Amino acid sequence: MTRRVTVVGAGLAGAMLAAFLARDGHDVTAYESRPDLRRVEIGAGRSINLALATRGISALRELGVMNEVEPLLTPMRGRMVHARDGTTSLQPYGNRPDEVIYSVSRSDLNGVLLTAAERLGATIRFQQRCLGGSIGAGTLEVRDDTTGASHQIGFDSVFGADGANSPVREMIVSESAASVSIEPLDHGYKELTLPAGFNGDPQLDPHALHIWPRGGYMVIALANLDHSFTCTLFAPVDAGPHSFAALDTAEAIEAFFADQFRDFASLVPDLSGQFLGNPDGSLATVRCRGWHVGDRAVILGDAAHAIVPFHGQGMNAAFESCSLLMRSLAAHPEDWEAAFSSFESARKPDVDAIADMALDNYVEMRSSVADDRYLLRRELALELERRWPSAFTPRYSMVMFSTMPYAEAQRRARQQSAILEQLTDNVNSLADVDFDRAAELIGGLTR
């Protein structure tokens, strides 16, 4: 049955969803508050290069656009950890050559999905900002940001892919028993660009995710196709001398980076200018219960389950949600209320799990990656996988290199963490591990 479908938001999740819905024959119109990023350059400071992994790739393949996406990708085989003294060490992501993640420009990937949606028959209206509306009446109020004029539009069903501050979610909450909690992180981010070298070559290894871990804060860098790197400082918002509140002058910024990230600072000639010119970014976890109202409205992506970016899964989870929602619609073609309900029931435990794991991974990235005990447990986890590949898979691999439900990955990771703790108690190297005991413990794992 063909429906008149409205998608609010044409970012990554909204553009993918519009493409899927149009492919299934629905009359799809998407409304996006920003200009068409294929024709207008998006301002610096808000992109945060993305890490594409198995879940996202699976959805892109399902949509049939991976051939267009592949030229945009830079493979990253592990974390390159930068110590205070300037030395580096690579921590591979996995045991297998294909266990890599891919750096990709948000805007370039979004452009591919917008073009695919239009090619499949969706209409996308840019600079059209949803202000709210009535699900019961089937209307949205939309403002044309080019003229300032507002108007009403009608819909049969509305899909909210409109981000962490979703107006569609607010409509659902106001017209149902849904509830939402927004958990701000007391750390924010600032985006910076590390340019290519004078000869056009990359100044860092492009095939690694670079991390400068400093305990309470960190810098990360991901490669771009032009050999520059998109870099991000994550730090406390207003607590202490290394917070964004304290970094309010060129002198303070330059002193901070010279003290904490000297090798990084030497590669960015206009560091303080970028820092003062680019906007601060905030981070939060959004958890919502009640993602739909009847068959008239549903939310997904950041509108339903925004997470912090420290496991590289925000986009991947959103793409996976698009795929799972479409499967639910296919299973209930005549009853979209049942489809929406089934989608939330199956998906919510998983997005809650990845939200928790993303928060855990922030501590790991900014601190643990430089800790000897963490490094021993990580080395052991990879060795256990080599010896018992069908029984032991490190958490990172389950999240990044499989489509195992997030909640199941979290459950298994907790069991495995307890084993790693036992096997490394009073142990200083892999050679000292009792692998007979390891075999007993792994044999007791529940699957």
Secondary structure, 3 states (H helix, E strand, C coil): CCCEEEEECCCHHHHHHHHHHHHCCCEEEEEECCCCCCCCCCCCCCCCCEEECHHHHHHHHHHCCHHHHHHHCEEECEEEEECCCCCEEEEECCCCCCCCEEEECHHHHHHHHHHHHHHCCCEEEECEEEEEEECCCCEEEEEECCCCCEEEEECCEEEECCCCCCHHHHHHHHCCCCEEEEEECCEEEEEEEECCCCCCCCCCCCCCEEEEECCCCEEEEEECCCCCEEEEEEEECCCCCCCCCCCCCHHHHHHHHHHHCHHHHCCCCCHHHHHHHCCEECCEEEEEECCEECCCEEECCHHHHCCCCCCCCHHHHHHHHHHHHHHHHHHCCCCHHHHHHHHHHHHHHHHHHHHHHHHHHHHHHHCHHHCHHHHHHHHHHHHHHHHCCCCCCCHHHHHHCCCCCHHHHHHHHHHHHHHHHHHHCCCCCHHHCCHHHHHHHHHCCCC
